[in-house]
């Protein structure tokens, strides 16, 4: 049960980290502060868990992967449903032309 909690906790934690990054780029102070509070508490809970049993690091790492992956998927889905990019950074990255890219688009 502890391993599932570590996995789920890290998945949620990394999802929140991804959303926190988007909110910071949009400069939304209250949402960013609320997400930072959640990050702090979840991180503390998971850290306490794996300091008692070092094998909890493995499911926590898998949860971190899943949480980050889901955060990016959700951000992309938001981008498709809106006309504006999900964050200023992702819009900027799409507009930057790479030196090796010879296509006009």
GUGU-338310 format. One record per residue (C-alpha): residue in one letter; x, y, z. Coordinates in nm, 2 decimals. Example, Ala and Ser with C-alpha at 12.3 -4.5 7.8 and 13.67 -1.06 7.14 Angstrom:
BEGIN
- residuo:x:y:z
- a:1.23:-0.45:0.78
- s:1.37:-0.11:0.71
REM end
This chain:
BEGIN
- residuo:x:y:z
- x:0.00:0.00:0.00
- x:0.29:0.24:0.08
- x:0.43:0.18:-0.27
- x:0.10:0.27:-0.43
- x:0.08:0.59:-0.22
- x:0.44:0.68:-0.32
- x:0.36:0.62:-0.69
- x:0.04:0.82:-0.68
- x:0.18:1.09:-0.47
- x:0.47:1.15:-0.71
- x:0.24:1.13:-1.01
- x:0.03:1.40:-0.86
- x:0.33:1.60:-0.75
- x:0.49:1.60:-1.09
- x:0.16:1.69:-1.26
- x:0.13:1.99:-1.03
- x:0.49:2.09:-1.10
- x:0.41:2.09:-1.47
- x:0.11:2.30:-1.42
- x:0.30:2.53:-1.18
- x:0.55:2.60:-1.46
- x:0.27:2.70:-1.70
- x:0.11:2.92:-1.44
- x:0.45:3.09:-1.36
- x:0.50:3.17:-1.73
- x:0.15:3.32:-1.74
- x:0.24:3.52:-1.43
- x:-0.07:3.42:-1.23
- x:0.05:3.48:-0.88
- x:-0.23:3.34:-0.67
- x:-0.26:3.01:-0.87
- x:0.12:2.97:-0.86
- x:0.13:3.03:-0.49
- x:-0.15:2.77:-0.43
- x:0.03:2.52:-0.65
- x:0.36:2.58:-0.46
- x:0.18:2.51:-0.14
- x:0.06:2.17:-0.28
- x:0.41:2.10:-0.41
- x:0.56:2.16:-0.07
- x:0.32:1.93:0.12
- x:0.32:1.65:-0.13
- x:0.70:1.66:-0.15
- x:0.73:1.64:0.22
- x:0.50:1.34:0.25
- x:0.68:1.15:-0.02
- x:1.02:1.23:0.12
- x:0.92:1.11:0.46
- x:0.80:0.79:0.30
- x:1.12:0.70:0.12
- x:1.35:0.79:0.40
- x:1.19:0.51:0.60
- x:1.20:0.25:0.32
- x:1.45:0.31:0.04
- x:1.27:0.08:-0.20
- x:0.99:0.33:-0.22
- x:1.21:0.54:-0.45
- x:1.14:0.30:-0.75
- x:0.76:0.35:-0.76
- x:0.81:0.72:-0.67
- x:1.03:0.76:-0.98
- x:0.77:0.58:-1.20
- x:0.51:0.81:-1.06
- x:0.72:1.11:-1.14
- x:0.75:1.00:-1.50
- x:0.37:0.95:-1.53
- x:0.29:1.28:-1.36
- x:0.51:1.48:-1.60
- x:0.39:1.29:-1.90
- x:0.02:1.36:-1.81
- x:0.09:1.72:-1.74
- x:0.23:1.77:-2.09
- x:-0.06:1.57:-2.25
- x:-0.31:1.79:-2.06
- x:-0.13:2.11:-2.17
- x:-0.13:1.99:-2.53
- x:-0.51:1.91:-2.51
- x:-0.57:2.26:-2.38
- x:-0.38:2.40:-2.67
- x:-0.60:2.22:-2.92
- x:-0.92:2.34:-2.76
- x:-0.81:2.70:-2.75
- x:-0.69:2.93:-3.03
- x:-0.40:3.06:-2.81
- x:-0.11:2.85:-2.70
- x:-0.13:2.70:-2.34
- x:0.17:2.91:-2.23
- x:0.38:3.19:-2.36
- x:0.69:2.97:-2.36
- x:0.53:2.70:-2.58
- x:0.40:2.96:-2.82
- x:0.75:3.11:-2.84
- x:0.91:2.78:-2.90
- x:0.67:2.71:-3.19
- x:0.75:3.04:-3.34
- x:1.13:3.00:-3.33
- x:1.28:2.88:-3.65
- x:1.56:2.64:-3.62
- x:1.87:2.70:-3.84
- x:1.84:2.36:-4.01
- x:1.47:2.40:-4.09
- x:1.44:2.51:-4.45
- x:1.06:2.48:-4.47
- x:0.86:2.81:-4.49
- x:0.63:2.70:-4.21
REM end
